[in-house]
Amino acid sequence: MGILFREKKKVGKNSWINVSKSGASASTKVGPVTINSRGGVWVNLPGGMTYRGRWK
């Protein structure tokens, strides 16, 4: 397991620009769902669990 670098800058009420070693991406949150420009999806589920998947 290595060290990860990520910088997150807020650009709107529910939007961010994420910068990491592999490049930049944008993400936005709508209710319990977060979607980023690289196809990642995170859904906050009841009980403190999170589903993470791909939409592309």
Residue pairs with C-beta under 8 A, 6 or more apart in sequence:
4 20
4 21
5 20
5 21
6 18
6 19
6 20
7 18
7 19
7 20
8 16
8 17
8 18
8 19
9 16
9 17
9 18
9 19
10 16
11 17
11 26
12 28
14 28
14 29
14 30
15 26
15 27
15 28
15 29
16 26
16 27
16 28
17 24
17 25
17 26
18 24
18 25
18 26
18 27
18 36
25 36
25 37
25 38
26 36
26 37
27 34
27 35
27 36
27 37
27 40
28 34
28 35
28 36
32 43
32 44
32 45
33 41
33 42
33 43
33 44
34 41
34 42
34 43
35 41
35 55
38 56
39 54
39 55
39 56
40 52
40 53
40 54
40 55
41 51
41 52
41 53
41 54
41 55
42 50
42 51
42 52
43 50
43 51
43 52
44 50
45 51
